[in-house]
Amino acid sequence: MFTVEKIKMGLPLRITFNDTDHVYQINTSPITPTTGELEILLNGEKIILQKDARRVWVQKGEGPVIDPEFAQALGRSVALRFRM
């Protein structure tokens, strides 16, 4: 018998930041109002966002470095979609 690994991958979502369109997918599940960390696949690359003590979304971990304002915009976009 074999096991099938469940792949957590949401629908592609779009965000426009500084007049540039980006496509992202949310790999965190479930998302609740208390979710403090998000794994996002942004343009095919994994990004980890985390809420800091000031409740601002910041990038955490390795991966391509993104603009802090873009990280905040991504976090806000997810929060609005999931009513966090």
C-alpha angles and dihedrals in degrees: 000000000000135000126230116222111226112231113216106213127141131204117288110268128193132223129177116214124173091352092304124115118224130186120216140172127205114231096180117100134214103023114199134168088267096053107128101174131049131191109208131182102216116189088335097312127105116245125180117208123191133184110239128209090279089054091247120140111242133174116257133190132003129325133084112336114239131194111276089232090053090050089053091048091051092049091048091048091055092043091053093047093050098033093238 
